[in-house]
Amino acid sequence: MASSPISARLSPTASSRLVVLAETAIKAGETARGSLRRRTSAEMLAKAPRDYQTEVDVAVEQIIVDEMTKAFPDYAIQGEEAVGNRTAGPETPIIYIDPIDGTTNYAWGLPHFGMTIAIAEGGRLVAGVVYDAMQDELFSAEVGGGAYLDGERIRCAEVGDIENVLVGAGLPIPGQVKAVAEEAYFDAIKRLMANTSGVRRLGSAALSIAYVACGRLDGFFEDGLSIHDFGASALMVEEAGGIVTRFSGADVDGPGDILAASKALYPWLKEGFATKA
């Protein structure tokens, strides 16, 4: 492992490239944190209805792309804002970047968002970080190396009592739900409201899934996500002993629906979709 002050916030066996991801996310987070404020509609670009971009999304992604290009000149890059996207051969590692996951929160001045960087090899996520710039919390994981929050090993909570679980869920905009009928999706949320300790919609899928990995949430589901949103934190859940699949239980092999949970909660959470799918 490369020597770095960031190393103390990662696994003791973290690779040098995970150190680079972490250092870059923290550097980018400084820009995002210092620019947080409520923005008007005139200051935002609507990429699609209710899908926003601020000037900070672009600036932060540029910082990350610049650092990734220096550290990994031969890797492909896929950023959500397409600032410096580039392709490469089929066997080349791909870096996925979401400069601000939770842009709607950010654009309204809500201090809950994260930047996420992940590396995939052969179609499999192998390393990733999620950084909460406002809380200065660094989540990280590598395949086979466990999941960590600021240097401490994290694990999913193993609570099987449904009345005592807290679950995160996305509240979709029109047209976002495609994996199941909208009625089935909202029935799944109603089922949570009727049986669990509560439902939380935090506005950042990356942080919500990372919260599953460290036990702050027992589970999470949302449709219409990209690998930029969930890739790094999904790896964290798996490395923390949890399960990540589609609503149907199928493997996650691209953008779409995500169901992440502890092993104790997963069967019950999945059942909420199986009965209505």
Buried (B, 14 or more C-beta within 10 A) or exposed (E): EEEBEBBEBBBEEBBEBBBBBBBBBBBBBEBBBEBBEEBEEEEBEEEEEEEBBBEBBBBBBBBBBBBBBEBBEEBBBBBBBEBBBBEEEEEBBBBBBBBBBBBBBBBEEBEBBBBBBBBBBEEEBBBBBBBBBBEEBBBBBBBEBBBBBBBEEBBBBEBBEBEEBBBBBBEBEEEBBEBBEBEBBBBBBEBBEEEBBEBBEBBBBBBBBBBBBBBBBBBBBBBBBBBBBBBBBBBBBBBBBBBBBBBBEEEBEEBBBBBBBBEBBBEBBBEBBEEBB
